Structure formats: structure tokens, C-alpha cells
Amino acid sequence: MSEVKLAITGRSLPRHLGLFGLWLLVVNGLIGAGIFGLPGGAAKLAGEYSPLIYLFCALLILPILLCMAELSSYFSSSGGPVRYGTAAFGSFIGFQAGWLYYIARLVSFAANTVLLVDSIGYFWPEATAGIYRGVLLSMIIASLTLVNVLGSVRAIRSLALLTVVKFTALLLLVIAGAGYLGGQLLPTFNPANVFSSGYDIGAATLLLIYAFVGFESVIIPAGEAKNPARDMPRALILGLLLVTLLYIAIQLVSVAAVPDIANSTSPLLDVAAMLFGPIGAAVLMLGVVSSVAANLLGAIFSTPRASFALAEDGSLPAWFAVVQPRFLTPANSIAFFGVLALLLTLYGSFLWLAAATVVSRLLLYSLTCAAVPVLRPKLANSSSFVLPLGYTIPLLGIAACIWLAMQVSWSSVLATALFVILGTVLYFLARWQAGRAAD
């Protein structure tokens, strides 16, 4: 099998990613565009309890993230869910795990690219329509594709720069808000309001869970990590901790600074304008653009590694597993992802698919949690990150996925089912082609 892989790829991917690079992928997978628009909806659905809903969502995600942290310590090759599903349940389930991840990230990437162009339209209204929109979308995706093809080191450096800009804007908002608002920052909780004020805690949780998905992008490029068994779990846990604290602080400032935040369509811009005036809104817009761009760069770095891993396993054509000999990157997989994303942004009506990505992620997360009891007895060793409490944490992760799945609509379930069927067709087509080539 190793000779077959060598013939396909030519070379293995170099291991450039340390703890900091992996942590960047975690926080930029989590912090995308959502936090710039979620505080208003959260306040509308949960009022003064909205900061606590972020903490509740983090607790729901924590067992799932911990399961991924354990599994990531067992594998040193790229692929993430593809590897876990294949090792635990066979190649067909492994392919479906990779396929679900790929589709969820592709649609999210396309949606966030459009959002980035809409944000630019705040300064340049013509950018949101006509030929200017098409040219701008093409330039953004082509630039991100090229940066990733040229090498992982360049991609991570670009990601680090965007992360600095994004965090600077958000931290300035929190620090200035805390200094300006003082004691008003902490809300007064009235337990009776939970039941008498029309709050919908379930809907608020489903809304805010969007802000906590995407962390799985870090486990895909494990084959390019210097020490995945040590650094992957640390990056995941540190990333979730930092992002949760930041989300709670942003929500506290938002609710205190703008009393009518629940009716705002651009809540953080309104908060920045309230604290700093028009200049503050302009500075925060730079943070929006940097945040979305960093999220896009992280997605186009990680997601093509999934199709690369599927091709290495023979579940996709060998073309996807070709490594560019000069830059040592999976250039074909990166280019294919860029082309698909561009088609979605230019021509596809993909907004209805965005909700389906929640269901696909929940299926992916459930599969990951279920793989822990299967793989721990086979693969755990002294250097592995093994969770305490037996299999309690994987069971809690599965329970969280089931509860969240009960909050979604049937249309989302149907869309995900169609994707699974499409993936099944592609899988058996690739196997049939491989069988013919062997004959």
C-alpha cells in the first residue's frame, strides 16, 4: 500500500505545523463571520441570559472536541475524520465522514466569501452587484488558492497576520467597552424572566452553536504537523477556552452598550459606533474583513487535505492525491476546491444548503465520538491523549449531538440525506474505476 501511495503522491507533505500554527487553525475555524452578527439574535432569544448561552454551547461542544483531541493523538497522517472513520468502521464510513466534512466546509466557505464581498460593499456599494461582484469574488478565491498552492508556511504566515488584525479589533471593542461601561457590564439576572419573557433557550442555543463549529478543520492536516500527538489536543483545548471567553465578553459589552441590540442587523458595528463613533465602526469593519478572510484561508488550507486523504485511500480519483513537486502541496485538491467554491458563489443558490451543514457536522461529530470506544483499545499508548472517566465523555458528545439534531428542521435533514446519497454514488464509482484499473 505504501508503494501505491508513493506512486500517486510522489512525495509526502512536509511537517511545518507546530502548536501555534495548529492553534491558529482552531481559532480561525471557530471565529469566522458569525460573532459579528450573532449578538443581536442571541439577545433577542435569550435577553440578559445570552452570555450564558455561549458558555452552554461551549459545554455542549467540549466532549465532542475532547473526543477529536484523543483521536488526533492516535494518527500522524492527514485526513482527520477520514482516518478515524476508516480505522473504526471501514472504508465506506471513512469516506462518508470525509465527504460530510468536505461539503460542510465548501458551502460555508462559499457563504463567507459572499459575506466578505458584502462587507467590502460597506465602503464600495458597487462591489455587491454586477461585474464588480464577479471580479471581486474571483480575485478573492484565486488569491487564497494561490497562497495555499505556494506552500503551507506562506499560508500560515498570512493566517497569523489576519488573526492579529481580527483579535486586535475584537479585543479593543471588549476593553474599551469594559472601561466605558464599568459596573453596567454585568447584567441583572431574574430567573422568572426565563419563563415569562418569551425567551427561547433552545433556539438561542441552536443559533449560537454556529459560532462553535469549524474547530475540526485543525485535524485534517495532521500529516503536516510536527508533533500531532502532543500538539493537536493542546491546540483544540486552548482554542476553545480562549474563544469562549472572548464570545462571552463580546456579548456582555454588546447588551450593555446598546439596549436595543436585539433589533440590530449589524450589532457589533452598532456597538463600535456607540463607543467610538463612525471611526469605531470603520475600524471594526476592518476586523470583519480580516475575520472572514482568516476563516476562508483556514478553510481552503484544511479542506482540500480531506480530498487528498480520500484519494490516497482510493475513494476518489488519484488526481486529487498529486503533490506539487516544487511547493510540496496538494495543488490539485486545492485548485479543485477553489473552482467549486467560485462556481457556488457566482452561480449557485447555496443559501438553503447552509442549514444542512449543521446536520452534516452533527453526523460527523457523532461518528467521531462513536469511534473513540472502538479505537482506544487498539491504538492508545503511553504518548496518547486518553480521556478520563472511561467512555463517559464520548457518550456525552453523542447525547449533545442528538439534542442539537432535535432542534433542526426536516429540510436540513433532507438536504444532508441527499448529500450522503451523492457521496455514496461517488464512492462506488471510484471503487469501480479502481477495480477496472486493477484488471
Legacy VTK file of the C-alpha trace (Angstrom):
# vtk DataFile Version 3.0
C-alpha trace
ASCII
DATASET POLYDATA
POINTS 439 float
0.000 0.000 0.000
2.866 2.414 0.809
4.337 1.920 -2.676
0.975 2.710 -4.246
0.713 5.926 -2.226
4.255 6.920 -3.143
3.485 6.412 -6.811
0.402 8.582 -6.531
1.768 11.449 -4.458
5.403 11.468 -5.478
6.359 12.956 -2.078
4.872 13.250 1.364
3.699 16.614 2.708
6.347 18.389 4.842
5.711 18.799 8.580
5.779 22.570 9.141
2.905 22.999 11.625
3.732 23.494 15.302
1.412 24.205 18.226
0.948 27.862 17.240
0.062 27.027 13.636
-2.460 24.404 14.754
-3.933 26.813 17.311
-4.381 29.391 14.547
-6.401 26.864 12.549
-8.619 26.143 15.601
-9.424 29.760 16.488
-9.958 30.796 12.871
-12.182 27.785 12.306
-14.269 28.914 15.285
-14.184 32.702 14.826
-15.485 33.491 11.377
-18.210 35.928 10.454
-20.801 34.696 12.937
-19.691 36.585 16.021
-20.111 39.897 14.182
-23.814 39.211 13.633
-24.865 36.840 16.423
-25.057 39.133 19.493
-28.316 40.709 18.285
-30.089 37.407 17.659
-28.772 35.989 20.932
-30.112 38.974 22.885
-33.490 38.670 21.150
-33.834 34.972 22.010
-32.248 34.906 25.479
-32.044 38.501 26.728
-29.707 39.001 29.683
-29.048 35.248 29.685
-27.443 35.377 26.239
-23.822 35.461 27.579
-24.539 32.248 29.473
-25.801 30.558 26.281
-22.279 30.871 24.854
-20.975 29.013 27.890
-23.702 26.369 27.467
-22.756 25.895 23.807
-19.087 25.534 24.763
-20.038 22.831 27.275
-22.062 21.026 24.591
-19.140 21.139 22.182
-16.479 20.274 24.779
-16.982 16.465 24.872
-17.009 16.362 21.057
-13.821 18.415 20.896
-12.189 16.205 23.546
-13.042 13.090 21.530
-11.368 14.644 18.490
-8.384 15.541 20.656
-7.994 11.905 21.721
-8.390 10.516 18.207
-5.958 13.096 16.806
-3.268 11.758 19.147
-3.565 8.293 17.541
-2.880 9.383 13.946
0.066 11.210 12.378
-1.275 11.353 8.797
-3.616 13.887 7.173
-7.316 13.232 6.802
-8.825 13.570 10.270
-12.354 12.104 10.179
-11.447 10.052 7.108
-8.763 8.248 9.095
-10.878 7.853 12.211
-13.951 6.547 10.392
-11.935 4.149 8.231
-9.946 2.724 11.138
-13.034 2.285 13.313
-15.816 1.343 10.884
-14.295 0.611 7.471
-13.547 2.491 4.275
-17.175 3.303 3.357
-17.883 5.090 6.653
-14.484 6.762 6.475
-15.347 8.127 3.055
-18.724 9.423 4.238
-17.041 11.183 7.171
-14.642 12.908 4.812
-17.428 13.715 2.379
-19.647 15.271 5.058
-16.754 17.395 6.259
-15.847 18.470 2.735
-19.372 19.576 1.797
-19.952 21.430 5.069
-16.737 23.380 4.710
-17.217 24.054 0.995
-20.653 25.602 1.455
-19.500 27.595 4.483
-16.505 28.844 2.501
-18.751 29.978 -0.354
-21.182 31.725 2.005
-18.388 33.525 3.867
-16.795 34.639 0.599
-20.054 36.345 -0.349
-20.222 37.878 3.131
-16.698 39.238 2.693
-17.722 40.934 -0.556
-20.841 42.328 1.139
-18.617 43.728 3.901
-16.403 45.412 1.331
-19.629 46.864 -0.067
-19.930 48.894 3.141
-17.194 51.120 1.676
-17.789 50.388 -2.038
-21.500 49.713 -2.749
-20.889 48.783 -6.405
-18.919 45.719 -5.247
-22.083 43.852 -4.284
-23.634 43.625 -7.759
-22.886 43.109 -11.428
-19.473 42.562 -12.950
-17.656 44.094 -9.978
-19.064 41.409 -7.693
-17.960 38.617 -10.032
-14.460 40.056 -10.462
-14.038 40.588 -6.723
-15.221 37.058 -5.864
-12.841 35.629 -8.470
-9.901 37.649 -7.171
-10.505 36.647 -3.552
-10.799 32.916 -4.268
-7.930 32.918 -6.772
-5.654 34.705 -4.297
-6.478 32.309 -1.462
-5.982 29.332 -3.768
-2.616 30.603 -4.972
-1.345 31.294 -1.428
-2.150 27.713 -0.434
-0.652 26.150 -3.559
2.614 28.039 -2.987
3.139 26.412 0.397
1.811 25.770 3.899
4.345 28.111 5.529
3.123 31.072 3.442
-0.498 30.175 4.205
0.088 30.015 7.968
2.003 33.319 7.947
-0.873 35.004 6.122
-3.300 33.416 8.572
-1.278 34.720 11.525
-1.357 38.293 10.175
-5.125 38.222 9.629
-5.607 36.707 13.085
-3.682 39.560 14.711
-5.866 42.159 12.963
-9.066 40.304 13.846
-8.222 39.837 17.518
-6.992 43.417 17.839
-10.352 44.768 16.646
-12.369 42.448 18.896
-10.180 42.946 21.985
-10.260 46.740 21.553
-14.047 46.536 21.485
-14.126 44.470 24.694
-11.504 46.520 26.589
-12.979 49.886 25.611
-16.477 48.650 26.358
-15.476 47.365 29.792
-13.719 50.658 30.599
-16.611 52.803 29.400
-19.455 50.770 30.880
-17.864 49.746 34.187
-20.382 48.124 36.521
-23.120 48.267 33.886
-21.326 45.455 32.067
-22.699 42.723 34.330
-26.423 42.022 33.766
-29.000 41.517 36.489
-30.443 38.021 36.250
-34.076 37.397 37.076
-34.858 33.646 36.927
-38.543 34.375 36.360
-37.737 36.043 33.036
-36.634 32.741 31.536
-40.243 31.572 31.530
-42.251 34.812 31.470
-40.396 36.943 28.893
-40.816 34.722 25.867
-37.171 33.653 25.736
-36.401 30.594 23.621
-33.275 28.997 25.077
-33.354 26.074 22.622
-33.469 28.390 19.593
-30.731 30.580 21.096
-28.523 27.525 21.591
-29.058 26.359 18.006
-28.241 29.872 16.760
-25.054 30.249 18.784
-23.770 26.740 18.104
-22.793 28.117 14.670
-20.103 30.083 16.488
-18.597 26.865 17.895
-18.292 24.685 14.796
-15.310 24.623 12.487
-12.679 23.599 15.042
-12.439 20.241 13.274
-10.504 21.890 10.461
-7.304 21.548 12.503
-7.305 17.738 12.493
-7.332 17.427 8.691
-3.690 18.482 8.052
-2.251 16.246 10.824
0.240 14.889 8.284
1.842 18.347 8.182
2.092 18.745 11.986
5.475 18.397 13.669
4.103 16.518 16.685
0.365 15.860 16.214
0.022 13.523 19.228
1.218 16.277 21.569
0.115 19.491 19.834
-3.342 18.635 18.424
-5.091 18.147 21.810
-3.422 21.279 23.227
-4.409 23.410 20.239
-8.037 22.243 20.400
-8.492 22.807 24.132
-6.659 26.150 24.257
-8.559 27.367 21.196
-11.991 26.564 22.661
-11.110 28.150 26.010
-9.924 31.427 24.511
-12.774 31.721 22.027
-15.451 31.026 24.669
-14.103 33.748 26.974
-13.945 36.195 24.058
-17.516 35.406 22.944
-18.918 35.927 26.462
-17.066 39.247 26.833
-18.329 40.481 23.445
-21.926 39.587 24.327
-21.713 41.351 27.706
-20.404 44.529 26.065
-22.998 44.367 23.290
-26.015 44.001 25.591
-24.793 46.737 27.945
-23.712 49.245 25.271
-26.765 49.059 23.001
-30.036 48.498 24.897
-31.881 47.794 21.629
-29.234 45.337 20.384
-31.905 42.656 19.865
-33.292 44.584 16.887
-29.940 45.334 15.257
-28.960 43.817 11.908
-25.286 44.775 12.413
-24.880 44.542 16.202
-21.103 44.871 16.613
-20.965 47.794 14.201
-23.645 49.475 16.286
-21.659 48.763 19.460
-18.469 50.185 17.922
-20.340 53.276 16.733
-21.802 53.727 20.212
-18.390 53.506 21.886
-16.146 55.234 19.323
-18.417 56.945 16.783
-18.157 56.466 12.984
-14.393 55.864 13.182
-15.019 52.957 15.529
-17.446 51.387 13.070
-14.867 51.721 10.278
-12.149 50.095 12.416
-14.443 47.227 13.336
-15.298 46.741 9.675
-11.591 46.092 9.135
-11.910 43.426 11.820
-14.899 41.909 9.991
-12.966 41.717 6.734
-9.906 40.250 8.475
-12.002 37.728 10.409
-13.814 36.431 7.351
-10.600 36.370 5.323
-8.823 34.392 8.055
-11.724 31.944 8.229
-11.586 31.495 4.456
-7.822 30.992 4.479
-8.107 28.378 7.219
-10.871 26.575 5.305
-9.042 26.467 1.989
-5.920 25.270 3.804
-7.592 22.395 5.652
-10.477 21.181 3.479
-8.507 20.149 0.348
-6.469 17.880 2.623
-9.669 15.839 3.071
-9.989 15.123 -0.661
-6.228 14.461 -0.700
-6.666 11.828 2.037
-9.707 10.281 0.307
-7.704 9.945 -2.907
-4.831 8.334 -1.019
-7.326 5.753 0.270
-8.662 5.109 -3.246
-12.074 6.647 -2.522
-11.523 9.500 -5.001
-9.523 9.544 -8.258
-5.723 9.537 -7.849
-5.574 13.032 -9.416
-6.628 14.517 -6.063
-3.602 12.965 -4.317
-0.936 14.523 -6.538
1.617 16.603 -4.597
3.071 19.607 -6.427
6.785 18.710 -6.696
8.179 22.216 -6.187
5.939 23.545 -3.403
5.046 20.154 -1.823
1.337 20.987 -1.517
-1.754 19.033 -2.674
-2.179 21.522 -5.512
-4.852 19.610 -7.462
-7.106 19.248 -4.423
-6.635 22.930 -3.560
-7.411 24.060 -7.112
-10.494 21.820 -7.316
-11.839 23.247 -4.049
-11.255 26.798 -5.304
-13.085 26.158 -8.581
-16.094 24.575 -6.849
-16.291 27.438 -4.347
-16.143 30.014 -7.138
-18.965 28.278 -9.038
-21.115 28.278 -5.896
-20.509 31.962 -5.212
-21.049 33.064 -8.819
-23.909 30.865 -9.997
-25.215 28.614 -7.273
-28.138 29.257 -4.955
-26.444 27.761 -1.952
-28.038 29.634 0.964
-30.544 26.833 1.556
-27.608 24.437 1.904
-26.078 26.381 4.786
-28.568 24.988 7.293
-27.802 21.466 6.099
-24.176 21.896 7.097
-25.315 21.782 10.739
-26.799 18.305 10.258
-23.741 17.079 8.362
-21.475 18.354 11.125
-23.603 16.685 13.793
-23.346 13.385 11.917
-19.593 13.891 11.645
-19.284 14.705 15.344
-21.396 11.687 16.341
-19.210 9.427 14.223
-16.088 10.855 15.857
-17.414 10.258 19.373
-18.504 6.717 18.449
-15.013 5.936 17.113
-13.323 6.512 20.480
-14.521 3.278 22.189
-13.567 1.309 19.073
-10.080 2.759 18.564
-8.870 3.331 22.127
-8.288 -0.388 22.898
-6.412 -0.793 19.586
-4.311 2.367 19.321
-3.847 4.021 22.747
-0.290 4.046 24.078
1.805 5.933 26.608
2.125 9.017 24.364
-1.604 9.229 23.511
-4.070 11.767 24.902
-6.568 9.413 26.591
-9.692 10.923 28.137
-10.575 10.161 31.768
-13.862 8.673 33.049
-13.851 5.711 30.683
-16.295 6.253 27.845
-18.473 8.822 29.637
-17.178 11.775 27.570
-17.859 10.107 24.166
-21.383 9.264 25.367
-21.925 12.879 26.438
-20.754 14.010 22.998
-23.235 11.726 21.242
-26.021 12.914 23.574
-25.193 16.554 22.747
-25.377 15.789 19.018
-28.748 14.091 19.421
-30.165 17.032 21.392
-28.897 19.556 18.835
-30.238 17.448 15.947
-33.704 17.622 17.533
-33.613 21.427 17.108
-33.078 21.453 13.313
-35.677 21.444 10.541
-36.622 18.467 8.352
-35.486 20.346 5.248
-31.953 20.374 6.643
-32.149 16.640 7.307
-33.375 16.013 3.754
-30.591 18.096 2.204
-27.993 16.184 4.199
-29.542 12.860 3.166
-29.220 13.893 -0.494
-25.549 14.707 0.061
-24.978 11.307 1.662
-26.598 9.602 -1.347
-24.438 11.630 -3.740
-21.338 10.733 -1.768
-22.308 7.061 -1.875
-22.575 7.190 -5.671
-19.147 8.831 -5.977
-17.598 6.312 -3.620
-18.786 3.268 -5.545
-17.871 4.954 -8.838
-14.292 5.412 -7.611
-14.160 1.798 -6.404
-15.454 0.577 -9.767
-12.813 2.616 -11.595
-10.103 1.258 -9.275
-11.297 -2.298 -9.944
-11.150 -1.800 -13.688
-7.647 -0.356 -13.437
-6.515 -3.376 -11.398
-7.851 -5.752 -14.036
LINES 1 440
439 0 1 2 3 4 5 6 7 8 9 10 11 12 13 14 15 16 17 18 19 20 21 22 23 24 25 26 27 28 29 30 31 32 33 34 35 36 37 38 39 40 41 42 43 44 45 46 47 48 49 50 51 52 53 54 55 56 57 58 59 60 61 62 63 64 65 66 67 68 69 70 71 72 73 74 75 76 77 78 79 80 81 82 83 84 85 86 87 88 89 90 91 92 93 94 95 96 97 98 99 100 101 102 103 104 105 106 107 108 109 110 111 112 113 114 115 116 117 118 119 120 121 122 123 124 125 126 127 128 129 130 131 132 133 134 135 136 137 138 139 140 141 142 143 144 145 146 147 148 149 150 151 152 153 154 155 156 157 158 159 160 161 162 163 164 165 166 167 168 169 170 171 172 173 174 175 176 177 178 179 180 181 182 183 184 185 186 187 188 189 190 191 192 193 194 195 196 197 198 199 200 201 202 203 204 205 206 207 208 209 210 211 212 213 214 215 216 217 218 219 220 221 222 223 224 225 226 227 228 229 230 231 232 233 234 235 236 237 238 239 240 241 242 243 244 245 246 247 248 249 250 251 252 253 254 255 256 257 258 259 260 261 262 263 264 265 266 267 268 269 270 271 272 273 274 275 276 277 278 279 280 281 282 283 284 285 286 287 288 289 290 291 292 293 294 295 296 297 298 299 300 301 302 303 304 305 306 307 308 309 310 311 312 313 314 315 316 317 318 319 320 321 322 323 324 325 326 327 328 329 330 331 332 333 334 335 336 337 338 339 340 341 342 343 344 345 346 347 348 349 350 351 352 353 354 355 356 357 358 359 360 361 362 363 364 365 366 367 368 369 370 371 372 373 374 375 376 377 378 379 380 381 382 383 384 385 386 387 388 389 390 391 392 393 394 395 396 397 398 399 400 401 402 403 404 405 406 407 408 409 410 411 412 413 414 415 416 417 418 419 420 421 422 423 424 425 426 427 428 429 430 431 432 433 434 435 436 437 438
